[in-house]
Amino acid sequence: MKTLSDHVSALVPQLQAWRRDLHQFAESGWLEFRTATRVAETLHRLGYQLKLGREVINAEARMGLPDAEVLNAQETRALAQGALPQWLPHFSGGFCGIVATLETGRPGPVMGFRVDMDALDLNESQAADHLPVREAFASCNAGMMHACGHDGHTAIGLGLATVLKAMEDRLSGTIKIIFQPAEEGVRGAKSMVEAGVVDDVDLFTAIHLGTGVPAGEIVCGSDSFLATTKLDVEFIGTAAHAGARPEAGRNALLAAAQATLALHGLTQHSGGVARVNVGVLQAGSGRNVVADHALMKVETRGANNAINDEVYQQALRVITGAAAMYGVESQVKLMGAARSCTPTQPWVEFIYQQAQQLGEFSSVLDRKEESAGSEDATYMLERVKQRGGQASYVIFGCELAAGHHNAKFDFDEQVMATAVKTLATLALNQAQFSVQR
Ligand SMILES: O=C(O)C[C@H](NC(=O)Cc1c[nH]c2ccccc12)C(=O)O
């Protein structure tokens, strides 16, 4: 009988091929049309039951969706790049989510695994020393790059599906693998939670590779995610002749500038980390015109939900106040959100114990103080916990060529096999968890 190691070893070239194909045709959040059709086809061929598009994504709960024009143009682009037409209608309009289910027919819990599929809005480096350039799989899509490893996550999800299907007779209960769009900007997970995709999940695991964790190390219960809110702010004023009639104008640029400086002063909180960032500021139309329009892209973060909510409320007051100072109008649009969240200890301990037994890791940790990022998988963890389920977030350390969100980001592909092996082990040994409890 073939062992898990045999199955995973045989899969290594396929993991690389999947990852490199996804990397080359990188697609940003809500635009994962080609990616989603290929994922669906692979899972369908493996024999998984699929739920697709609107079945797994609540339309109203989608945040930060590109406008219809962009969605249409990108769907056309995806088709030209090999998106599979038989699957595309499911995802059309920004519904690029997939849930693949394997019912073993034997009693047992529902296990949920979540991976994300989106790239970042970033141009990939064209430098000759960048491995994806050297080996000819750098992104062919301008302004879209897998610079956070989600190409690897998607390949891991497909690899896990492959191995678990091959070892189906040694599993019990139900396996659900969730392929999520638009993690960047924390926009996609909530819409899948609102569609109910984790409502029946008893044992939930989300993953990330890298994030500064060294190669050979695994963090079994990452708990350092910041709660965050993303907002676009528009200031709408009145244009006027800057020399002849400046008093007739209502200056949107000054309101936005005033708001930017005030927002960056909001980060004091005795309860823990608080952050505000104005990442984009665009205003005005001409040198001699009082600016009648400004756009700001803003995020708030906090060590916990309460801190982030407070900073967010303060930010709204600053924005309204700055608008009032200059007699302009302000409009705030919610573009994304995520929660802070702690994994459940019993599940973290089980993952810890399984990771140690696997003998693949030089260092097994339950948690780690980390550089402060956010993750919308926290919505899924929260929902599973609310229903009494177990949930964790696992980080697979690996060597990186450059940091996350950098134009030269790249990861050591070995980590994919390690991740597949670890996650498959959780599924194969899940009965031990129930017995332990
Ligand atoms: O808020 C977002 O848009 C999500 C995005 N998420 C990540 O970058 C993933 C991540 C979480 N923690 C870390 C730590 C280091 C690198 C990356 C991460 C972030 O925090 O900006």
The ligand as an SDF file (V2000), in Angstrom:
LIG
                    3D

 21 22  0  0  0  0  0  0  0  0999 V2000
   -4.7980   43.7960    5.2440 O   0  0  0  0  0  0  0  0  0  0  0  0
   -4.5810   43.1930    4.1790 C   0  0  0  0  0  0  0  0  0  0  0  0
   -4.7850   43.6510    3.0450 O   0  0  0  0  0  0  0  0  0  0  0  0
   -4.0680   41.7940    4.2790 C   0  0  0  0  0  0  0  0  0  0  0  0
   -2.5950   41.7240    4.1930 C   0  0  0  0  0  0  0  0  0  0  0  0
   -2.1970   40.3710    4.6370 N   0  0  0  0  0  0  0  0  0  0  0  0
   -0.9540   39.9120    4.5680 C   0  0  0  0  0  0  0  0  0  0  0  0
   -0.0410   40.6050    4.1470 O   0  0  0  0  0  0  0  0  0  0  0  0
   -0.7030   38.5070    5.0470 C   0  0  0  0  0  0  0  0  0  0  0  0
    0.1240   38.5510    6.2830 C   0  0  0  0  0  0  0  0  0  0  0  0
   -0.3540   38.4350    7.5370 C   0  0  0  0  0  0  0  0  0  0  0  0
    0.6970   38.5120    8.4140 N   0  0  0  0  0  0  0  0  0  0  0  0
    1.8270   38.7310    7.7290 C   0  0  0  0  0  0  0  0  0  0  0  0
    3.1240   38.9220    8.1750 C   0  0  0  0  0  0  0  0  0  0  0  0
    4.1230   39.1480    7.2280 C   0  0  0  0  0  0  0  0  0  0  0  0
    3.8100   39.1450    5.8700 C   0  0  0  0  0  0  0  0  0  0  0  0
    2.4970   38.9470    5.4280 C   0  0  0  0  0  0  0  0  0  0  0  0
    1.5070   38.7540    6.3690 C   0  0  0  0  0  0  0  0  0  0  0  0
   -1.9490   42.7850    5.0850 C   0  0  0  0  0  0  0  0  0  0  0  0
   -1.8020   42.5770    6.2940 O   0  0  0  0  0  0  0  0  0  0  0  0
   -1.6450   43.8600    4.5610 O   0  0  0  0  0  0  0  0  0  0  0  0
  1  2  2  0
  2  3  1  0
  2  4  1  0
  4  5  1  0
  5  6  1  0
  5 19  1  0
  6  7  1  0
  7  8  2  0
  7  9  1  0
  9 10  1  0
 10 11  2  0
 10 18  1  0
 11 12  1  0
 12 13  1  0
 13 14  1  0
 13 18  2  0
 14 15  2  0
 15 16  1  0
 16 17  2  0
 17 18  1  0
 19 20  2  0
 19 21  1  0
M  END
$$$$
